Amino acid sequence: MRLPVPRPRSLAGQLFAMQAVLITVVVVGYALFTYISDRGQAEEAAGRQARSVSLAIADSPSVAEAIRTPDPTARLQPYAVRVMQDTDVDFVTIMDPEGIRWTHPEPTEIGHLFQGHIERAQRGETFTETYTGTLGPSVRAVTPIVDNGRIVGLVSAGIKVEEISKRAQEQLTALSGVAAGALLLGAVGTYVINARLRRHTHGMNADELSRMHDYHQAALHAVREGLLMLDGQYRVALINDGGRELLGVSGDVVGASVADLGLPSQLTGALLASEPRVDEVHLAAERVLVVNTSPVSGGERRGTVVTLRDVTELQSLTGELNSERGFTQALRSQAHEAANRLHTVVSLIELGRAPEAVEFATAELELAQALTDQVVAAVSEPVLAALLLGKTAQANERGVELVVSQESRLDDGLLPPSLPARDLVTILGNLVDNAVDAAQGAVPSRVTVAAYTKAPGGGGSELVLWVSDTGAGVDPAHADLVFQRGYSTKPAGEGGRGLGLALVRQAVRRHGGTLTVAEAEGGGARFEARLPLGDAATPATATDRSGAGGAV
């Protein structure tokens, strides 16, 4: 038979039980202390009352006069009974100096020896004591009766202990009512507080809350995605390791406002927005982030939960894919043109015009080879050469002439491993795409590209990539805005505009370079990126740049 094992109480239940026991102990302890204190005070009050009565009787002239009579009892017994009734004491006993009673509440005890201590009173001292006599335990006072300087009798007045207990019991009854009210009020207050606590802890006990906290901390540090929690005033309430890395923040930022984190303005605006944001792409210092925000509400706005995903590599791969797709489309277009030319050659042969066919085919081959040789001679780095060939074909399809500047000279193997080809594709590909867009429709429609290394005055070497176009150019007032995400002078298309140049600036900054825009010589805009190479590259001199430039 399986014995039932009681489940652990919820945290609210444990606190309620603990608080109830604590209130009970405090109230009961206070009641007991008060009862004992009141009982002691009642005994002291009874002693003072008995002392006052005995002193008043001893000082009464009628008492001394009655003692001098042959039968003191005849006059003193009625007097003692009246005093007991008037002063609310239980007995008044008047006796001779040897302790023989002249008065007593029970007449049969008159003439007997007083039960109690009288030695101190016989010496002229008034004192009080608790003693068990014929009426039971009592608090009594004994006082000498002095007449003309001589002790002629003794008087004792007292209150029975059971009467004192009755008085204390009455006080205890009232105290018990007050204690019960305090206990009830404390229990109601404790129940209300713990009911609220139970709602906040969802009825979980301390062990469950502790385990949940451990799981919570482990999950926060385990996930690679960034997690950011903001309170109702948009201050950082929690941030995990991934969030610190993705946002590029360090130090203790908990409690800091989002506006004080030094994030880009558009990312800050997304975090401060009151409405949810779903899969928005934003640029941080060195990363491309997908941001999702969700408000936390429970009748009122309590904060915001923000998740961050790093899509920097995905964005770079997308750029490479777009370049490859454009190159494929260009090859498809050229294959179509090659088929047309081949049909022309075949038709010339069928017409018996073989010399013209040979001349036409040879001219096309020489032109295609010249284009390839010209690009490779200027830029032999394979990734950039392939990129420029693809962009050349794309530009030609759009009616734009792409020219490799005579300055260009970039040999294969010159670039260090610290400068990956992916970043070069991101930088040069986006600059060319932006220039082709700007030059399309202009007269003339031309884009000029240069790629070479040089040694600046400070030593080392750097890679220089610049692209110019014959478009409308860039307003000098907007020279810095063009590199911000979302800025574009072109109509918005699918997926939005204004991300290309922002990605270029991010990639350049990641490698410690600079990116500038200026007016080109023939009009339009010229974008120039400079990337430091350290000592890994040998700078090309002016005599090295012997590769001829031209339209490709």
TIBA-399394 format. One line per field, with one value per residue (C-alpha): residue in one letter; x, y, z; residue number from 1. Coordinates in Angstrom, 1 decimal, decimal comma. Layout:
BEGIN
rest A_... $
x X_... $
y Y_... $
z Z_... $
nr NUM_... $
***
This chain:
BEGIN
rest M_R_L_P_V_P_R_P_R_S_L_A_G_Q_L_F_A_M_Q_A_V_L_I_T_V_V_V_V_G_Y_A_L_F_T_Y_I_S_D_R_G_Q_A_E_E_A_A_G_R_Q_A_R_S_V_S_L_A_I_A_D_S_P_S_V_A_E_A_I_R_T_P_D_P_T_A_R_L_Q_P_Y_A_V_R_V_M_Q_D_T_D_V_D_F_V_T_I_M_D_P_E_G_I_R_W_T_H_P_E_P_T_E_I_G_H_L_F_Q_G_H_I_E_R_A_Q_R_G_E_T_F_T_E_T_Y_T_G_T_L_G_P_S_V_R_A_V_T_P_I_V_D_N_G_R_I_V_G_L_V_S_A_G_I_K_V_E_E_I_S_K_R_A_Q_E_Q_L_T_A_L_S_G_V_A_A_G_A_L_L_L_G_A_V_G_T_Y_V_I_N_A_R_L_R_R_H_T_H_G_M_N_A_D_E_L_S_R_M_H_D_Y_H_Q_A_A_L_H_A_V_R_E_G_L_L_M_L_D_G_Q_Y_R_V_A_L_I_N_D_G_G_R_E_L_L_G_V_S_G_D_V_V_G_A_S_V_A_D_L_G_L_P_S_Q_L_T_G_A_L_L_A_S_E_P_R_V_D_E_V_H_L_A_A_E_R_V_L_V_V_N_T_S_P_V_S_G_G_E_R_R_G_T_V_V_T_L_R_D_V_T_E_L_Q_S_L_T_G_E_L_N_S_E_R_G_F_T_Q_A_L_R_S_Q_A_H_E_A_A_N_R_L_H_T_V_V_S_L_I_E_L_G_R_A_P_E_A_V_E_F_A_T_A_E_L_E_L_A_Q_A_L_T_D_Q_V_V_A_A_V_S_E_P_V_L_A_A_L_L_L_G_K_T_A_Q_A_N_E_R_G_V_E_L_V_V_S_Q_E_S_R_L_D_D_G_L_L_P_P_S_L_P_A_R_D_L_V_T_I_L_G_N_L_V_D_N_A_V_D_A_A_Q_G_A_V_P_S_R_V_T_V_A_A_Y_T_K_A_P_G_G_G_G_S_E_L_V_L_W_V_S_D_T_G_A_G_V_D_P_A_H_A_D_L_V_F_Q_R_G_Y_S_T_K_P_A_G_E_G_G_R_G_L_G_L_A_L_V_R_Q_A_V_R_R_H_G_G_T_L_T_V_A_E_A_E_G_G_G_A_R_F_E_A_R_L_P_L_G_D_A_A_T_P_A_T_A_T_D_R_S_G_A_G_G_A_V $
x 0,0_1,4_1,4_0,2_3,1_1,9_3,0_5,1_3,1_3,2_5,4_2,3_1,0_4,2_4,4_0,7_1,4_4,5_2,9_-0,2_2,0_4,1_1,0_-0,4_2,8_3,1_-0,5_-0,6_2,8_1,6_-1,6_0,2_2,7_-0,1_-2,0_1,0_1,7_-1,9_-2,0_1,1_-0,3_-3,6_-1,7_0,2_-3,0_-4,7_-1,7_-1,9_-5,7_-5,3_-2,5_-4,6_-7,6_-5,5_-3,7_-7,1_-8,5_-5,4_-5,5_-9,2_-9,8_-12,9_-10,9_-8,5_-11,4_-13,2_-10,0_-10,0_-13,5_-14,0_-15,5_-13,8_-15,6_-19,0_-18,1_-15,3_-17,1_-20,0_-17,4_-15,2_-18,2_-19,1_-15,5_-15,4_-18,6_-17,4_-13,8_-14,5_-12,0_-12,6_-11,7_-10,8_-9,4_-8,7_-6,7_-4,8_-1,0_-0,6_-2,8_-6,1_-8,9_-11,5_-13,2_-13,5_-15,8_-16,8_-17,9_-16,8_-13,2_-13,4_-11,2_-8,8_-5,2_-4,6_-3,1_-0,3_2,9_2,6_6,1_7,0_3,7_4,4_7,7_5,7_6,1_3,4_3,9_2,0_2,2_0,5_-0,6_-3,1_-5,4_-8,9_-10,4_-7,7_-4,8_-5,0_-3,0_-3,0_-1,6_-0,8_-0,6_0,0_-2,6_-0,7_-2,4_-0,3_2,9_2,0_0,9_-2,5_-3,6_-3,1_-5,3_-5,1_-7,1_-6,8_-8,2_-8,5_-6,3_-9,3_-10,9_-7,7_-7,8_-11,3_-10,3_-7,4_-9,8_-12,0_-9,1_-7,9_-11,4_-11,2_-7,6_-8,6_-11,2_-8,6_-6,1_-8,7_-9,5_-5,9_-5,3_-8,3_-7,2_-3,7_-5,0_-7,2_-4,4_-2,0_-4,5_-5,0_-1,2_-0,5_-3,4_-1,8_1,6_0,0_-1,2_2,3_4,1_1,4_1,1_4,6_6,6_10,1_11,9_10,0_10,8_14,5_14,6_12,8_15,3_18,2_16,7_16,0_19,6_21,0_18,7_19,7_23,4_23,0_21,0_23,1_20,2_20,1_17,4_16,6_13,9_12,8_10,6_7,7_10,1_12,2_15,1_17,1_15,7_17,6_20,1_21,8_25,3_24,1_22,3_25,5_27,5_25,0_24,4_28,0_27,5_29,6_29,6_26,6_23,8_20,9_18,8_20,1_17,7_17,7_18,4_21,7_23,1_24,7_22,8_22,0_19,0_16,8_17,5_16,9_13,6_12,5_13,3_11,3_8,3_5,1_3,8_5,2_8,0_8,3_11,5_12,8_16,3_18,6_22,2_24,2_27,8_29,3_26,3_23,0_20,3_16,7_14,7_11,4_9,7_6,6_5,0_4,4_1,1_-1,1_-3,8_-1,1_2,1_4,8_7,7_8,9_10,6_13,1_14,8_17,8_19,2_22,5_22,0_25,3_26,7_23,3_23,1_26,6_25,7_22,6_24,7_27,0_24,0_22,6_25,9_26,0_22,4_23,2_26,2_24,1_21,5_24,2_25,6_22,1_21,7_25,2_24,3_21,2_23,3_25,9_23,2_22,0_25,6_26,1_22,9_24,3_27,6_25,8_23,5_26,6_28,2_25,0_24,9_28,4_29,9_32,5_35,1_32,4_31,4_35,0_35,5_32,2_33,0_36,6_35,6_33,1_35,7_38,4_35,9_34,9_38,4_39,5_36,9_38,0_41,7_41,2_39,4_41,8_44,8_43,6_42,2_43,6_42,2_39,7_36,7_36,8_37,5_34,4_32,4_33,4_32,7_29,2_28,5_29,8_27,3_24,5_25,4_25,4_22,0_20,7_22,5_25,3_28,9_31,1_34,8_37,8_40,1_43,7_44,7_43,4_46,1_45,3_47,3_46,0_47,2_47,9_45,0_45,5_43,3_42,0_40,1_37,7_36,4_32,8_33,4_35,0_31,9_29,7_31,7_32,4_29,2_26,9_28,9_28,7_25,0_24,3_26,4_24,6_21,2_22,4_23,9_21,0_19,2_22,0_23,9_26,5_25,6_28,9_30,3_34,0_35,6_39,1_40,8_44,5_46,8_48,9_51,2_49,9_52,2_51,9_53,4_51,8_49,5_45,8_43,3_41,6_38,2_36,4_33,4_32,1_29,1_27,6_24,3_22,8_25,3_24,8_23,6_26,6_24,0_23,1_26,7_26,4_22,8_23,3_25,2_22,3_19,9_16,6_18,0_17,4_16,6_15,1_11,5_11,0_11,0_10,4_12,3_12,9_15,7_18,7_20,5_23,3_25,4_24,7_26,2_29,2_29,9_29,5_31,9_34,5_34,3_34,6_38,1_39,1_38,7_37,1_34,3_33,7_31,5_32,4_31,5_33,0_35,0_32,4_29,5_27,7_29,1_32,3_32,4_35,8_36,6_40,0_40,9_44,2_46,2_49,1_52,3_50,6_50,4_53,1_51,8_51,6_53,5_52,6_54,8_53,1_49,8_50,5_47,2_45,2_41,8_38,8_35,2_34,5 $
y 0,0_3,3_5,9_9,4_11,9_15,4_17,8_20,8_23,8_26,8_29,6_31,7_28,8_28,5_32,2_32,2_29,3_30,9_34,3_32,7_30,9_34,0_36,1_33,4_33,1_36,9_37,4_34,5_35,4_39,0_37,8_35,5_38,2_40,7_38,2_37,6_41,3_42,1_39,4_40,8_44,3_43,1_41,6_44,8_46,8_44,4_44,8_48,6_48,5_46,2_48,4_51,6_50,0_48,6_52,0_53,8_51,4_51,7_55,5_55,6_57,0_55,0_51,8_52,8_53,8_50,4_48,5_50,2_48,9_45,6_43,9_45,3_42,7_44,2_47,5_46,4_43,5_45,7_48,3_45,7_44,4_47,9_48,6_45,3_46,3_49,9_49,2_45,9_43,8_40,2_40,4_42,9_41,3_43,4_41,6_42,2_42,5_38,7_37,9_36,9_38,0_40,5_40,5_38,1_37,6_34,3_34,9_31,4_32,4_35,3_34,6_32,3_33,0_35,0_32,8_34,7_36,6_39,4_39,7_42,8_44,5_43,8_45,8_48,7_48,0_47,8_45,1_43,1_39,4_36,5_33,9_31,0_31,5_30,3_32,0_30,5_32,3_36,0_39,2_40,9_43,9_43,9_47,2_48,0_50,1_52,7_54,6_57,1_55,6_52,1_49,2_48,3_46,0_44,8_45,1_43,0_43,7_41,4_40,3_36,6_35,4_34,0_37,4_38,8_35,9_36,8_40,4_39,2_36,8_39,6_41,5_38,3_37,9_41,4_40,8_37,5_39,3_41,9_39,1_37,2_40,3_41,0_37,4_37,5_40,8_39,5_36,3_38,3_40,6_37,7_35,9_38,9_39,5_35,8_35,6_38,3_36,6_33,3_35,1_36,4_33,1_31,0_28,8_27,5_26,6_27,8_24,8_25,2_28,9_28,2_25,6_28,0_30,7_28,3_27,2_30,9_31,8_28,8_29,5_33,2_32,4_29,4_30,9_32,6_34,9_38,2_38,8_42,2_43,0_46,6_47,9_50,3_53,3_51,6_50,9_47,7_45,2_42,2_41,4_38,1_37,5_37,3_40,6_42,3_40,9_41,8_45,3_45,9_47,1_46,3_47,0_47,0_48,4_47,0_50,0_52,2_53,8_52,5_56,0_56,0_52,8_54,6_52,5_53,8_56,1_53,8_50,8_52,9_54,1_50,4_49,5_52,5_51,9_51,1_48,8_45,4_45,1_41,9_40,8_44,3_44,6_47,1_47,8_47,8_48,9_45,8_43,6_43,3_42,4_41,1_42,7_41,6_43,4_42,4_44,5_42,8_43,8_42,7_45,3_48,0_48,3_46,6_46,5_45,1_41,8_42,2_39,4_39,9_37,7_38,1_38,0_39,6_36,5_35,8_39,3_38,9_35,6_37,2_39,8_37,2_35,2_38,3_38,9_35,3_35,5_38,7_37,0_34,0_36,3_38,1_34,8_33,7_37,0_36,6_33,0_34,3_36,9_34,2_32,0_34,9_35,5_31,8_31,8_34,7_32,9_29,7_31,8_33,5_30,1_28,8_31,8_31,0_34,1_32,2_35,1_37,4_34,6_34,1_37,9_38,3_35,4_36,5_40,0_38,8_36,4_39,2_41,6_39,1_38,1_41,7_42,4_39,5_40,2_43,9_43,1_40,4_42,5_45,3_43,2_39,7_38,9_36,2_37,2_40,9_40,0_37,7_40,4_43,1_40,8_40,0_43,7_44,7_42,4_43,6_47,3_46,7_45,2_48,3_50,6_51,7_51,5_50,1_51,3_49,9_52,9_52,9_53,2_49,7_47,2_44,4_41,1_37,7_36,8_40,4_40,6_39,3_36,5_39,2_40,8_38,1_38,0_38,2_41,7_42,8_41,6_43,5_46,7_46,8_45,1_47,5_50,5_49,4_48,6_52,0_53,7_51,8_52,8_56,4_56,5_54,7_57,2_59,8_61,1_59,7_56,6_55,5_54,0_54,0_51,5_51,5_48,9_49,2_49,3_52,2_53,2_56,1_58,5_56,7_53,5_50,1_49,8_50,1_48,9_51,6_51,0_53,8_54,0_57,0_57,6_60,2_60,4_63,3_63,2_63,5_66,7_67,8_68,3_64,6_63,3_61,5_60,5_58,3_55,8_55,4_52,5_53,5_56,6_56,4_58,8_55,9_54,6_51,9_48,5_45,0_44,6_48,3_50,6_52,2_49,1_48,7_51,7_51,2_47,6_49,0_51,4_48,7_46,4_49,2_50,1_46,5_46,5_49,9_51,7_54,9_55,5_58,9_60,4_63,4_64,9_63,1_65,0_64,7_65,2_62,5_61,0_59,2_56,8_55,8_53,1_52,7_49,5_49,2_46,1_46,5_45,0_42,1_43,9_45,5_48,8_49,4_52,4_54,6_52,6_49,4_50,5_49,8_48,0_49,9_51,1_51,4_50,3_46,7 $
z 0,0_-1,0_1,7_0,7_0,8_1,5_-1,2_-0,1_0,7_-1,6_-0,6_0,2_2,4_4,2_4,9_6,1_8,5_9,8_10,2_11,9_14,4_15,0_15,6_17,9_19,9_20,2_21,3_23,7_25,1_25,6_27,2_29,6_30,5_31,0_33,2_35,4_35,6_36,4_39,0_40,7_40,4_41,9_44,9_45,4_45,3_47,8_50,1_49,9_50,5_53,6_54,9_54,5_56,3_59,2_59,7_59,7_62,3_64,5_64,4_65,3_68,9_69,3_68,9_71,7_73,8_73,3_74,2_77,6_78,4_80,3_77,1_74,0_71,7_72,4_70,8_68,3_66,6_65,1_64,2_62,4_60,4_59,2_58,2_56,1_54,3_53,7_52,6_50,6_52,6_53,5_57,2_60,0_63,1_66,2_68,9_72,1_72,1_72,5_69,5_71,2_68,8_69,9_66,4_63,5_60,5_62,1_65,7_66,8_66,2_68,7_71,7_69,8_68,9_65,6_62,9_61,4_62,2_64,7_66,0_63,9_64,9_68,6_68,0_66,6_62,9_60,3_57,6_55,0_54,1_52,4_54,8_55,0_58,0_59,0_55,8_53,5_51,8_52,0_51,6_55,0_56,8_60,6_62,5_66,2_68,1_70,2_73,1_75,0_73,7_74,7_72,4_73,6_70,7_67,1_64,1_60,9_57,7_54,6_51,3_50,3_47,4_45,6_45,5_44,0_41,5_40,6_39,9_37,7_36,0_35,0_33,6_31,8_30,2_28,8_27,7_26,0_24,0_22,9_22,1_20,1_18,1_17,5_16,4_14,1_12,6_12,1_10,5_8,1_7,2_6,7_4,6_2,3_2,0_1,2_-1,2_-3,2_-2,8_-4,0_-7,2_-7,9_-7,2_-9,0_-6,0_-6,2_-3,1_-2,2_-3,8_-7,1_-7,2_-6,5_-9,3_-11,7_-10,9_-11,5_-14,8_-15,7_-15,1_-17,0_-20,0_-20,1_-20,3_-22,6_-25,5_-28,2_-29,0_-27,2_-24,6_-23,2_-20,6_-20,0_-17,2_-17,6_-17,7_-20,5_-18,1_-18,5_-16,0_-17,4_-20,2_-21,0_-22,3_-25,9_-25,6_-24,3_-27,1_-29,9_-28,7_-27,9_-24,4_-21,4_-17,6_-15,4_-17,5_-15,4_-14,3_-17,1_-19,6_-23,2_-24,4_-22,5_-24,0_-26,9_-29,6_-33,1_-33,1_-35,1_-32,9_-29,8_-31,4_-32,0_-28,3_-27,0_-29,2_-27,4_-30,2_-31,0_-33,6_-35,6_-37,4_-38,0_-39,3_-37,5_-37,5_-34,2_-34,0_-35,8_-36,5_-38,4_-35,9_-36,3_-33,5_-32,0_-29,2_-27,2_-24,5_-21,1_-19,7_-16,8_-16,8_-17,2_-19,1_-17,1_-19,6_-22,8_-23,8_-26,6_-28,6_-30,8_-33,5_-35,3_-39,1_-40,0_-41,7_-43,2_-44,6_-46,1_-47,6_-49,0_-50,6_-52,1_-53,3_-54,9_-56,7_-57,8_-59,0_-60,9_-62,5_-63,4_-65,0_-66,9_-68,2_-69,2_-71,1_-72,7_-73,6_-75,4_-77,2_-78,1_-79,5_-81,7_-82,9_-83,6_-85,7_-87,6_-88,3_-89,4_-91,7_-93,3_-93,9_-95,5_-97,7_-98,9_-97,1_-95,1_-94,9_-93,4_-91,0_-89,8_-89,4_-87,4_-85,1_-84,6_-83,7_-81,0_-79,5_-79,4_-77,7_-75,0_-74,3_-74,2_-71,6_-69,4_-69,8_-69,0_-65,7_-64,6_-65,6_-63,3_-60,5_-60,4_-57,0_-58,0_-55,9_-56,8_-60,5_-60,6_-58,9_-61,4_-64,4_-63,1_-62,2_-65,7_-67,4_-65,1_-65,8_-69,6_-69,4_-67,7_-70,2_-67,8_-68,8_-66,0_-66,3_-64,3_-63,6_-64,8_-61,1_-60,3_-59,5_-57,1_-57,4_-56,2_-52,7_-51,7_-49,2_-45,7_-44,1_-41,7_-44,6_-45,8_-49,4_-48,0_-46,6_-49,9_-51,8_-49,3_-49,7_-53,4_-54,5_-52,6_-53,8_-57,4_-57,2_-55,6_-58,4_-61,2_-59,8_-59,6_-63,1_-64,9_-67,1_-66,9_-69,9_-70,0_-67,9_-66,5_-63,3_-62,6_-60,2_-58,7_-56,4_-55,4_-52,4_-51,2_-48,4_-46,4_-44,6_-41,3_-42,5_-43,2_-46,2_-47,0_-49,5_-51,4_-53,1_-54,8_-57,0_-58,9_-61,0_-63,4_-61,5_-59,7_-56,8_-53,1_-51,3_-49,1_-46,3_-46,5_-46,7_-43,4_-43,7_-46,7_-44,6_-42,1_-42,4_-44,1_-46,0_-49,7_-52,6_-54,6_-54,4_-51,8_-53,2_-51,8_-48,6_-48,2_-49,2_-47,5_-46,1_-48,7_-47,7_-44,0_-44,4_-46,3_-43,5_-40,9_-42,8_-43,2_-39,5_-38,5_-40,1_-38,7_-42,1_-43,2_-45,7_-47,3_-50,1_-52,2_-55,6_-58,6_-61,2_-63,9_-61,6_-59,6_-56,4_-55,5_-52,6_-51,2_-48,7_-47,1_-45,2_-43,3_-44,2_-41,8_-43,2_-45,0_-48,3_-50,4_-51,6_-55,3_-56,6_-59,5_-61,8_-60,7_-62,1_-65,7_-66,3_-68,9_-67,9_-70,1_-70,7_-69,9 $
nr 1_2_3_4_5_6_7_8_9_10_11_12_13_14_15_16_17_18_19_20_21_22_23_24_25_26_27_28_29_30_31_32_33_34_35_36_37_38_39_40_41_42_43_44_45_46_47_48_49_50_51_52_53_54_55_56_57_58_59_60_61_62_63_64_65_66_67_68_69_70_71_72_73_74_75_76_77_78_79_80_81_82_83_84_85_86_87_88_89_90_91_92_93_94_95_96_97_98_99_100_101_102_103_104_105_106_107_108_109_110_111_112_113_114_115_116_117_118_119_120_121_122_123_124_125_126_127_128_129_130_131_132_133_134_135_136_137_138_139_140_141_142_143_144_145_146_147_148_149_150_151_152_153_154_155_156_157_158_159_160_161_162_163_164_165_166_167_168_169_170_171_172_173_174_175_176_177_178_179_180_181_182_183_184_185_186_187_188_189_190_191_192_193_194_195_196_197_198_199_200_201_202_203_204_205_206_207_208_209_210_211_212_213_214_215_216_217_218_219_220_221_222_223_224_225_226_227_228_229_230_231_232_233_234_235_236_237_238_239_240_241_242_243_244_245_246_247_248_249_250_251_252_253_254_255_256_257_258_259_260_261_262_263_264_265_266_267_268_269_270_271_272_273_274_275_276_277_278_279_280_281_282_283_284_285_286_287_288_289_290_291_292_293_294_295_296_297_298_299_300_301_302_303_304_305_306_307_308_309_310_311_312_313_314_315_316_317_318_319_320_321_322_323_324_325_326_327_328_329_330_331_332_333_334_335_336_337_338_339_340_341_342_343_344_345_346_347_348_349_350_351_352_353_354_355_356_357_358_359_360_361_362_363_364_365_366_367_368_369_370_371_372_373_374_375_376_377_378_379_380_381_382_383_384_385_386_387_388_389_390_391_392_393_394_395_396_397_398_399_400_401_402_403_404_405_406_407_408_409_410_411_412_413_414_415_416_417_418_419_420_421_422_423_424_425_426_427_428_429_430_431_432_433_434_435_436_437_438_439_440_441_442_443_444_445_446_447_448_449_450_451_452_453_454_455_456_457_458_459_460_461_462_463_464_465_466_467_468_469_470_471_472_473_474_475_476_477_478_479_480_481_482_483_484_485_486_487_488_489_490_491_492_493_494_495_496_497_498_499_500_501_502_503_504_505_506_507_508_509_510_511_512_513_514_515_516_517_518_519_520_521_522_523_524_525_526_527_528_529_530_531_532_533_534_535_536_537_538_539_540_541_542_543_544_545_546_547_548_549_550_551_552 $
***
